Amino acid sequence: MIICGCALQETIPQSHIASFEVKQEIKPRIPIKKACWFELENTFYLWQQDSSLIHIYHNGKHLNTIGGSGSDKLNIQKVSDICLAPDGRLCILDSFEKRVIKINRKGSWVTDIALPKNIDPRLLAISIDERFFIYDENTGEIVVLKVSGEEDYRFGKMMFTEPQKLSFNGNTITVYDKDGNTYFFTRWGQFMENVSGNCYLENNRIFRLDKFYISALESEDKYAVSIDPWQEVYYETPNFLLTGKDKILAGRFIYEEIRN
């Protein structure tokens, strides 16, 4: 399914259009805090708003719900973030127990990674070599841990107000802050730049995500996404997850140039 990106005529040159190619759509009918999608196995992991519950959907159907209180290894006290590991398994940040829990597609426990006791973990991202990038609220910086849980390095101290999103795409770390700015770093923590808005980097171009459209910063071109506002937009190379009130779309943007 293609959602046409009708150009906003007052700001868009006629030579540019964009569309959103929908690869998968689900309607979970529950409020979602964050969603992850493993395209290879068509599996969604949905973190329910105001809870520590994770709902798993496979091929569009509800498969399992984990988390919350319980007596097994999936007794998750406080989910603070979720993200996909390179192998498609889900990693859950439990900030109360200070651990990262890895589960498989069916929701079964795989392993725990204990985090340093001196950090207050709030956000989580994972690199292709499975290093954990964690926002530590105690020090206000990004702490990088090896897969063993051993600290590797830190960066970003005194740069943020209150990060809302942390993501790893290619070799770039993206931090979206409460101050309304997005900060870009290399995977080694070297600061690249910061720009206004909730932005992402794709093919060396920076795009800003808004409720109804996306805009290219260098040209100020705007591309419509939908007539409905989206509560959250997440970018996981090369796909986007658009979270609305009653559905989630997974897909990618297609940018086209019209030839006269």
Residue pairs with C-beta under 8 A, 6 or more apart in sequence:
1 21
1 22
1 25
2 19
2 20
2 21
2 22
2 254
3 19
3 20
3 22
3 225
3 226
4 17
4 19
4 224
5 17
5 18
5 19
5 20
5 213
5 223
5 224
5 225
5 253
6 224
7 14
7 16
7 17
7 18
7 222
7 223
7 224
8 213
8 222
8 223
8 224
11 220
11 221
11 222
12 221
12 222
12 223
13 221
14 258
15 257
15 258
15 260
16 221
16 223
16 255
16 256
16 257
16 258
17 223
17 255
17 256
17 258
18 214
18 223
18 224
18 253
18 254
18 255
18 256
19 253
19 254
19 256
20 225
20 226
20 240
20 242
20 249
20 251
20 252
20 253
20 254
21 251
21 252
21 253
21 254
22 249
22 250
22 251
23 39
23 239
23 250
23 251
23 252
24 37
24 39
24 42
24 44
24 60
24 249
24 250
24 251
25 60
25 247
25 248
25 249
25 250
26 44
26 57
26 60
26 247
26 248
27 246
27 247
27 248
28 46
28 55
28 57
28 62
28 247
28 248
29 246
30 46
30 48
30 49
30 55
31 48
31 49
31 50
32 46
32 47
32 48
32 49
32 231
32 232
32 243
32 248
33 47
33 48
33 49
33 50
34 46
34 47
34 81
34 82
34 232
34 234
34 243
35 44
35 45
35 46
35 47
35 234
35 241
35 243
35 248
36 44
36 45
36 82
36 83
36 84
36 90
36 234
36 236
36 241
37 43
37 44
37 45
37 236
37 239
37 241
37 250
38 45
38 84
38 88
38 105
39 239
39 250
40 88
41 58
41 88
41 105
42 58
42 59
42 60
43 56
43 57
43 58
43 63
43 88
43 105
44 56
44 57
44 58
44 248
44 250
45 54
45 55
45 56
45 82
45 84
45 90
46 54
46 55
46 56
46 57
46 248
47 53
47 54
47 79
47 82
48 54
48 55
51 67
51 68
51 79
52 67
52 68
52 76
52 77
52 78
52 79
53 65
53 66
53 67
53 68
54 65
54 66
54 67
54 76
54 79
54 82
54 90
54 92
54 103
54 107
55 62
55 64
55 65
56 62
56 63
56 64
56 65
56 66
56 105
56 106
56 107
57 63
58 105
63 105
63 106
63 107
64 106
64 107
65 107
66 74
66 76
66 103
66 107
67 74
67 76
67 79
67 92
68 75
68 76
69 75
72 109
73 101
73 109
73 112
74 101
74 103
74 107
74 109
76 92
76 94
76 97
76 101
77 94
77 96
77 97
78 94
78 95
78 96
78 97
79 92
79 93
79 94
79 95
80 93
80 94
80 95
80 121
80 122
80 123
80 124
81 92
81 93
81 122
81 123
81 124
81 166
82 90
82 91
82 92
82 93
82 124
83 90
83 91
83 124
83 125
83 126
83 167
83 168
84 90
84 91
84 126
84 236
85 91
85 102
85 126
85 130
86 126
86 128
86 129
86 130
88 105
89 102
89 103
89 104
89 105
89 110
90 102
90 103
91 100
91 101
91 102
91 124
91 126
91 132
92 100
92 101
92 102
92 103
93 100
93 121
93 122
93 123
93 124
93 134
94 100
94 101
95 120
95 121
95 122
98 114
98 115
98 116
98 117
98 119
98 121
99 112
99 113
99 114
99 115
100 112
100 113
100 115
100 124
100 132
101 109
101 111
101 112
102 109
102 110
102 111
102 112
102 113
103 109
103 110
104 110
113 132
113 145
113 147
113 148
113 149
114 149
115 121
115 134
115 145
115 149
116 143
116 145
116 149
116 151
118 138
119 134
119 136
119 138
119 139
119 143
120 136
120 137
120 138
121 134
121 135
121 136
121 137
122 134
122 135
122 136
122 137
122 163
123 134
123 135
123 163
123 165
123 166
124 132
124 133
124 134
124 166
125 132
125 133
125 166
125 167
125 168
125 173
126 132
126 133
126 168
127 133
127 168
127 187
130 147
131 144
131 145
131 146
131 147
131 152
132 144
132 145
132 146
132 147
133 142
133 143
133 144
133 166
133 168
133 173
134 142
134 143
134 144
134 145
135 141
135 142
135 143
135 160
135 163
135 166
135 175
136 142
136 143
136 154
139 154
139 157
140 156
140 157
140 158
140 159
140 160
141 154
141 155
141 156
141 157
141 158
141 159
142 154
142 155
142 156
142 166
142 173
142 175
142 185
142 189
143 151
143 154
144 151
144 152
144 153
144 154
144 155
144 189
145 151
145 152
146 152
153 188
153 189
154 189
155 185
155 189
155 190
155 191
156 175
156 183
156 185
156 189
156 191
159 183
159 191
160 175
160 177
160 179
160 183
161 177
161 178
161 179
162 177
162 178
162 179
163 175
163 176
163 177
163 178
164 176
164 177
164 178
165 174
165 175
165 176
165 198
165 234
166 173
166 174
166 175
166 176
167 173
167 174
167 200
167 234
167 235
167 236
168 174
168 187
169 200
169 201
169 235
169 236
169 237
170 201
170 237
171 186
171 187
172 184
172 185
172 186
172 187
172 192
172 201
173 184
173 185
173 186
173 187
173 189
174 182
174 183
174 184
174 185
174 199
174 200
174 201
174 235
175 182
175 183
175 184
175 185
176 182
176 183
176 198
176 199
177 183
180 196
180 197
181 194
181 195
181 196
181 197
182 194
182 195
182 196
182 197
182 198
182 199
182 200
183 191
183 193
183 194
184 191
184 192
184 193
184 194
184 195
184 201
185 191
185 192
186 192
195 206
195 208
195 217
196 208
197 208
197 209
197 210
198 208
198 209
198 210
198 233
199 206
199 207
199 208
199 209
199 217
200 206
200 207
200 209
200 235
201 207
202 235
202 237
202 238
205 216
205 217
205 218
206 216
206 217
206 218
207 214
207 215
207 216
207 217
208 214
208 215
208 217
209 233
209 235
211 229
211 230
212 224
212 225
212 226
212 227
212 229
213 222
213 223
213 224
213 225
214 222
214 223
214 225
214 253
215 221
215 222
215 223
216 222
216 223
223 253
223 255
225 242
226 242
228 244
229 244
230 242
230 243
230 244
231 243
231 244
231 245
232 241
232 242
232 243
233 240
233 241
233 242
233 243
234 240
234 241
234 243
238 252
239 250
239 251
239 252
240 249
240 250
240 251
240 252
240 253
241 248
241 249
241 250
242 248
242 249
242 251
